[in-house]
Amino acid sequence: MSSESDCLLPLGTGLYTINGEIRASLLGTPYNKAPFTLSIPQLKPHPPAPNSVVLGSITRLSPQQAVVSITVVDGVPLPLGEDFTGVIRVQDIRATEKDKIKVGDCFRGGDVIKGLVISLGDARSYYITTARNDLGVIFATSEAGGTMEPVSWQEMRCRKTGKVEKRKCAKPEGL
């Protein structure tokens, strides 16, 4: 943002000043709000719905599914402690070669994934798919504890050791 002296409007919701510089405490784009106040709208978190893009971390794996703790819905973080549970079934991991998929070769506990809610599932969880190129693992830690980077749609490399591990990677945005 600019300095306080450059701004002729009083500051409203989501904005404050430190050492004469305007800072934002909320994620968003500032706009002029009546009566002549510069503000950032606060996005309200909402539960996942079909076609919601979600971010979450893998909490449990079984041969048939991966369980996800959903923490972000449609780009809006959920309040602390108000996460939802999602399930990625083996048939929802990839669009092709569904009979050859092994859940353990696509995800590991602690991986951060980007997925799409396909239905409400049972009473306790949402069904999530990663069967598009832009969906899958977006952040992972290797067995050695190093940050991993994608090298293909199904492999990530540890930056610390150089070892390659299997994952269902999301295509990075902008590529």
C-alpha positions as a Markdown table, in Angstrom:
| # | Residue | x | y | z |
|---|---|---|---|---|
| 1 | Met | 0.0 | 0.0 | 0.0 |
| 2 | Ser | 1.0 | 3.6 | -0.1 |
| 3 | Ser | 1.9 | 6.0 | 2.8 |
| 4 | Glu | -0.7 | 7.5 | 5.1 |
| 5 | Ser | 0.1 | 11.0 | 3.8 |
| 6 | Asp | -0.8 | 9.9 | 0.2 |
| 7 | Cys | -4.2 | 8.7 | 1.3 |
| 8 | Leu | -6.9 | 11.4 | 1.6 |
| 9 | Leu | -9.6 | 9.0 | 2.9 |
| 10 | Pro | -10.0 | 7.8 | 6.5 |
| 11 | Leu | -9.1 | 4.1 | 7.0 |
| 12 | Gly | -11.9 | 1.6 | 7.5 |
| 13 | Thr | -12.2 | -2.2 | 8.1 |
| 14 | Gly | -9.1 | -4.2 | 7.4 |
| 15 | Leu | -6.6 | -1.3 | 7.2 |
| 16 | Tyr | -4.3 | 0.3 | 9.8 |
| 17 | Thr | -1.1 | 2.4 | 9.8 |
| 18 | Ile | 2.4 | 1.7 | 11.2 |
| 19 | Asn | 5.1 | 4.3 | 11.0 |
| 20 | Gly | 3.0 | 6.3 | 8.5 |
| 21 | Glu | 2.5 | 3.4 | 6.1 |
| 22 | Ile | -0.9 | 1.9 | 5.4 |
| 23 | Arg | -1.1 | -1.8 | 6.1 |
| 24 | Ala | -3.8 | -4.5 | 5.5 |
| 25 | Ser | -4.9 | -6.9 | 8.2 |
| 26 | Leu | -7.2 | -8.7 | 5.7 |
| 27 | Leu | -6.7 | -10.4 | 2.4 |
| 28 | Gly | -8.4 | -8.5 | -0.4 |
| 29 | Thr | -8.4 | -5.4 | -2.6 |
| 30 | Pro | -9.0 | -2.0 | -1.0 |
| 31 | Tyr | -12.0 | 0.0 | -2.2 |
| 32 | Asn | -13.7 | 3.3 | -1.4 |
| 33 | Lys | -16.7 | 2.7 | 0.9 |
| 34 | Ala | -19.4 | 5.3 | 1.7 |
| 35 | Pro | -19.1 | 7.6 | 3.5 |
| 36 | Phe | -15.6 | 8.1 | 1.9 |
| 37 | Thr | -13.7 | 5.4 | 3.8 |
| 38 | Leu | -10.9 | 3.2 | 2.4 |
| 39 | Ser | -11.7 | -0.4 | 3.4 |
| 40 | Ile | -11.0 | -4.1 | 2.5 |
| 41 | Pro | -14.1 | -6.3 | 2.5 |
| 42 | Gln | -13.9 | -9.3 | 4.9 |
| 43 | Leu | -14.6 | -12.6 | 3.1 |
| 44 | Lys | -16.9 | -14.8 | 5.1 |
| 45 | Pro | -15.9 | -18.5 | 5.4 |
| 46 | His | -18.5 | -21.0 | 4.3 |
| 47 | Pro | -18.8 | -24.8 | 4.3 |
| 48 | Pro | -17.7 | -26.7 | 1.2 |
| 49 | Ala | -20.3 | -27.3 | -1.5 |
| 50 | Pro | -20.2 | -29.2 | -4.8 |
| 51 | Asn | -17.6 | -27.5 | -7.1 |
| 52 | Ser | -15.8 | -25.8 | -4.3 |
| 53 | Val | -12.0 | -25.7 | -4.6 |
| 54 | Val | -10.5 | -26.8 | -1.3 |
| 55 | Leu | -7.1 | -27.0 | 0.3 |
| 56 | Gly | -6.3 | -29.4 | 3.1 |
| 57 | Ser | -3.8 | -31.8 | 4.5 |
| 58 | Ile | -3.8 | -35.6 | 4.3 |
| 59 | Thr | -4.5 | -37.0 | 7.7 |
| 60 | Arg | -5.0 | -40.7 | 7.1 |
| 61 | Leu | -4.4 | -43.2 | 4.2 |
| 62 | Ser | -5.9 | -46.6 | 3.5 |
| 63 | Pro | -5.7 | -48.7 | 0.3 |
| 64 | Gln | -9.1 | -47.4 | -0.8 |
| 65 | Gln | -9.0 | -43.7 | 0.2 |
| 66 | Ala | -7.1 | -40.7 | 1.6 |
| 67 | Val | -8.7 | -38.6 | 4.4 |
| 68 | Val | -8.2 | -34.8 | 4.2 |
| 69 | Ser | -8.6 | -32.1 | 6.8 |
| 70 | Ile | -10.1 | -29.2 | 4.8 |
| 71 | Thr | -8.8 | -25.8 | 5.9 |
| 72 | Val | -9.5 | -23.5 | 3.0 |
| 73 | Val | -12.7 | -23.3 | 0.9 |
| 74 | Asp | -12.8 | -21.3 | -2.3 |
| 75 | Gly | -9.7 | -19.3 | -1.3 |
| 76 | Val | -11.1 | -18.3 | 2.1 |
| 77 | Pro | -9.4 | -19.8 | 5.2 |
| 78 | Leu | -11.7 | -21.4 | 7.8 |
| 79 | Pro | -11.5 | -20.3 | 11.4 |
| 80 | Leu | -9.0 | -22.2 | 13.5 |
| 81 | Gly | -10.6 | -25.5 | 14.7 |
| 82 | Glu | -13.4 | -25.3 | 12.3 |
| 83 | Asp | -12.0 | -27.6 | 9.6 |
| 84 | Phe | -14.1 | -30.1 | 7.6 |
| 85 | Thr | -13.2 | -33.7 | 6.7 |
| 86 | Gly | -13.0 | -34.8 | 3.1 |
| 87 | Val | -12.3 | -38.2 | 1.4 |
| 88 | Ile | -10.4 | -38.8 | -1.8 |
| 89 | Arg | -11.5 | -42.2 | -3.0 |
| 90 | Val | -9.1 | -44.3 | -5.2 |
| 91 | Gln | -11.3 | -43.8 | -8.3 |
| 92 | Asp | -11.3 | -40.0 | -7.8 |
| 93 | Ile | -7.5 | -39.5 | -7.7 |
| 94 | Arg | -6.8 | -39.6 | -11.4 |
| 95 | Ala | -8.9 | -39.5 | -14.6 |
| 96 | Thr | -6.9 | -42.3 | -16.4 |
| 97 | Glu | -5.6 | -45.7 | -15.4 |
| 98 | Lys | -8.0 | -45.9 | -12.4 |
| 99 | Asp | -7.4 | -49.6 | -11.9 |
| 100 | Lys | -3.6 | -49.1 | -11.5 |
| 101 | Ile | -3.7 | -46.4 | -8.8 |
| 102 | Lys | -2.2 | -47.0 | -5.4 |
| 103 | Val | -3.2 | -44.4 | -2.8 |
| 104 | Gly | 0.2 | -44.6 | -1.1 |
| 105 | Asp | 1.9 | -43.8 | -4.4 |
| 106 | Cys | -0.2 | -40.6 | -4.8 |
| 107 | Phe | -0.3 | -39.1 | -1.3 |
| 108 | Arg | 1.5 | -39.3 | 2.1 |
| 109 | Gly | 0.4 | -38.1 | 5.5 |
| 110 | Gly | 0.9 | -34.4 | 5.9 |
| 111 | Asp | 0.8 | -33.6 | 2.2 |
| 112 | Val | -1.1 | -30.4 | 1.3 |
| 113 | Ile | -3.6 | -31.0 | -1.5 |
| 114 | Lys | -5.8 | -28.9 | -3.8 |
| 115 | Gly | -9.0 | -30.7 | -4.6 |
| 116 | Leu | -12.5 | -30.1 | -5.9 |
| 117 | Val | -15.6 | -31.1 | -3.9 |
| 118 | Ile | -17.7 | -33.5 | -6.0 |
| 119 | Ser | -20.5 | -34.3 | -3.5 |
| 120 | Leu | -21.4 | -34.1 | 0.1 |
| 121 | Gly | -20.6 | -37.8 | 0.8 |
| 122 | Asp | -21.8 | -39.2 | 4.0 |
| 123 | Ala | -22.7 | -37.4 | 7.2 |
| 124 | Arg | -19.1 | -36.9 | 8.3 |
| 125 | Ser | -17.2 | -36.0 | 5.1 |
| 126 | Tyr | -17.1 | -34.5 | 1.6 |
| 127 | Tyr | -16.0 | -36.5 | -1.5 |
| 128 | Ile | -13.1 | -34.7 | -3.2 |
| 129 | Thr | -11.5 | -35.3 | -6.6 |
| 130 | Thr | -7.9 | -34.6 | -7.7 |
| 131 | Ala | -8.6 | -36.0 | -11.2 |
| 132 | Arg | -7.7 | -32.8 | -13.1 |
| 133 | Asn | -4.2 | -31.5 | -14.0 |
| 134 | Asp | -4.4 | -28.5 | -11.7 |
| 135 | Leu | -5.5 | -30.7 | -8.7 |
| 136 | Gly | -3.3 | -32.8 | -6.4 |
| 137 | Val | -0.4 | -32.4 | -4.1 |
| 138 | Ile | 0.8 | -28.7 | -3.9 |
| 139 | Phe | 3.2 | -29.1 | -0.9 |
| 140 | Ala | 5.0 | -32.1 | 0.5 |
| 141 | Thr | 7.8 | -33.0 | 2.8 |
| 142 | Ser | 10.1 | -35.9 | 2.0 |
| 143 | Glu | 11.0 | -38.8 | 4.3 |
| 144 | Ala | 14.2 | -36.8 | 5.1 |
| 145 | Gly | 12.2 | -33.8 | 6.2 |
| 146 | Gly | 13.0 | -31.6 | 3.2 |
| 147 | Thr | 10.7 | -29.6 | 1.1 |
| 148 | Met | 9.8 | -31.3 | -2.2 |
| 149 | Glu | 9.4 | -29.8 | -5.7 |
| 150 | Pro | 7.4 | -31.4 | -8.5 |
| 151 | Val | 9.4 | -32.9 | -11.4 |
| 152 | Ser | 6.5 | -34.5 | -13.3 |
| 153 | Trp | 2.8 | -35.0 | -12.7 |
| 154 | Gln | 3.5 | -38.1 | -10.6 |
| 155 | Glu | 6.9 | -37.4 | -9.0 |
| 156 | Met | 8.4 | -34.9 | -6.5 |
| 157 | Arg | 12.1 | -34.4 | -5.7 |
| 158 | Cys | 13.5 | -33.6 | -2.2 |
| 159 | Arg | 15.5 | -30.4 | -2.4 |
| 160 | Lys | 17.7 | -31.6 | 0.5 |
| 161 | Thr | 18.6 | -35.1 | -0.7 |
| 162 | Gly | 17.6 | -35.2 | -4.4 |
| 163 | Lys | 15.6 | -38.4 | -3.8 |
| 164 | Val | 12.5 | -38.7 | -5.9 |
| 165 | Glu | 9.2 | -39.8 | -4.4 |
| 166 | Lys | 5.8 | -40.6 | -6.0 |
| 167 | Arg | 2.9 | -38.2 | -5.7 |
| 168 | Lys | -0.1 | -37.1 | -7.7 |
| 169 | Cys | 1.1 | -33.5 | -8.3 |
| 170 | Ala | -1.0 | -30.5 | -9.1 |
| 171 | Lys | 0.2 | -28.6 | -12.1 |
| 172 | Pro | 1.6 | -25.3 | -10.8 |
| 173 | Glu | -0.5 | -22.3 | -11.5 |
| 174 | Gly | 0.7 | -20.1 | -14.4 |
| 175 | Leu | 2.3 | -23.0 | -16.4 |
